[in-house]
Amino acid sequence: LDYRAAIRLVRHETSLGYLQAVTQAAPQTRGRMLLLMNNDVQVRGHCLASMLYTFRTHAGVGLVAPLFSDQNHTILEAGGLILNDGKGWSYGRGVQLLPVDGVAADDGGGSAG
């Protein structure tokens, strides 16, 4: 399967800011899932496959996000909740991923920065 054929890139003539760009682009989607990603994210390991697996195995899940770390393997975000009032809450910020057997930690997620 050529995944590029399934990707639709929406560009705007001027910078709208992230939230406004997503708000305008989201209604143009045609698939069952929408991936939102900043331009500084590096996807590592099996991050996307793991996220898809979560959707396939947990019918009630509506949103999945990876563990985000910086170049020093410090966690920027490791999950969160969307509360009934629509407010979000994230956790994990600032925790250092530890190397395993002397090998630098690879969280298999996204990396920002």
SULVENPE-V545618 format. One record per pair of residues at least 12 apart in sequence whose ideal C-beta (glycine too) atoms are under 7 Angstrom apart, sorted by the first residue. I is the first residue (numbers start at 1). J is the second residue. Records with the same first field share a line. If there is no record, write none. Layout:
I->J ; J
This chain:
10->25 ; 28
22->36
33->55
38->112
40->112 ; 113
41->110 ; 111 ; 112
42->110 ; 111
43->110
44->106 ; 108 ; 109 ; 111
45->106 ; 108
46->108
47->66 ; 108 ; 109 ; 110
50->108
51->64 ; 66
63->82
65->79 ; 80
66->109 ; 110
67->107 ; 109
68->109 ; 110 ; 112
69->97 ; 107 ; 109 ; 111
70->111 ; 112 ; 113
71->113
73->96 ; 97 ; 104 ; 105
74->94 ; 96
75->92 ; 93 ; 94 ; 95 ; 97
76->93 ; 112
77->90 ; 92 ; 93
78->91 ; 92
79->91 ; 92
